[in-house]
Structure formats: structure tokens, C-alpha cells
Amino acid sequence: MIDSILSYWQKQTDENKILVKRICLASIGLYVALQLVSFLLPIAITAGVSFWAYKHFIDKNPKVLS
């Protein structure tokens, strides 16, 4: 099976090889980007909700020390 894949790859033109390499790099880049988004999106949502709750529900201290 490996031999047939290698022989098929060797028969491809340079343009097709470049196209396959670009598609592979784009898919790896998209995978990394989606992993970062899935990691950072909940943190950003939590930070946004926390900031909103702080601004709306926490009273500022009226007696500021001077």
C-alpha cells in the first residue's frame, strides 16, 4: 500500500504537489487556530461577563481617602 501511494505521489506534477502541500498547511493552520479559539473564547466570555457584573453590581466607595 505504501508503495502504491509513493508511486502515485511521484507521478504527480509539481503543481499538484504544491497544491497538496498548501492544502495540508492550510488545514494544519486552521486546526491550530480553532484550537486557540476554543481555548480562549470561554476565557474571553468569562472576563466580559465578570467585567459587566463588576460595572453594574459593585458600588464604588463614596468615601475616598485623600
C-alpha positions in Angstrom: 0.0 0.0 0.0 2.8 2.4 0.9 4.5 1.6 -2.5 1.4 2.5 -4.4 1.0 5.8 -2.5 4.6 6.7 -3.2 4.4 5.8 -6.8 1.2 7.8 -7.2 2.9 10.8 -5.5 5.9 10.6 -7.8 3.7 10.6 -10.9 2.1 13.9 -9.9 3.1 17.1 -11.5 4.9 19.8 -9.5 1.8 22.0 -9.5 -0.3 19.2 -8.0 2.3 18.5 -5.3 2.4 22.2 -4.4 -1.4 22.3 -4.2 -1.5 19.3 -1.9 1.2 20.8 0.3 -0.7 24.1 0.5 -3.9 22.4 1.4 -2.1 20.4 4.2 -0.5 23.6 5.6 -3.9 25.4 5.5 -5.6 22.6 7.3 -2.9 22.5 10.0 -3.2 26.3 10.4 -7.0 26.1 10.6 -6.7 23.3 13.2 -4.3 25.4 15.3 -6.5 28.5 15.0 -9.6 26.6 16.0 -7.9 25.1 19.0 -6.7 28.5 20.2 -10.2 30.0 19.7 -11.8 27.1 21.6 -9.3 27.7 24.4 -9.5 31.5 24.6 -13.2 32.0 23.8 -14.5 30.8 27.2 -11.9 32.9 29.0 -12.9 36.0 27.0 -16.6 35.4 27.7 -16.0 34.9 31.4 -13.9 38.0 31.5 -16.5 40.0 29.7 -19.3 38.8 31.9 -17.2 39.5 35.1 -16.4 43.0 33.9 -20.1 43.7 33.1 -21.2 42.4 36.5 -18.5 44.4 38.3 -19.6 47.6 36.5 -23.3 47.1 37.2 -23.4 45.5 40.6 -20.4 46.8 42.5 -20.9 50.2 44.1 -17.9 52.5 44.1 -16.7 53.6 47.5 -18.1 57.1 48.2 -15.6 57.8 50.9 -12.3 58.1 49.0 -9.3 58.6 51.3 -7.4 61.7 50.5 
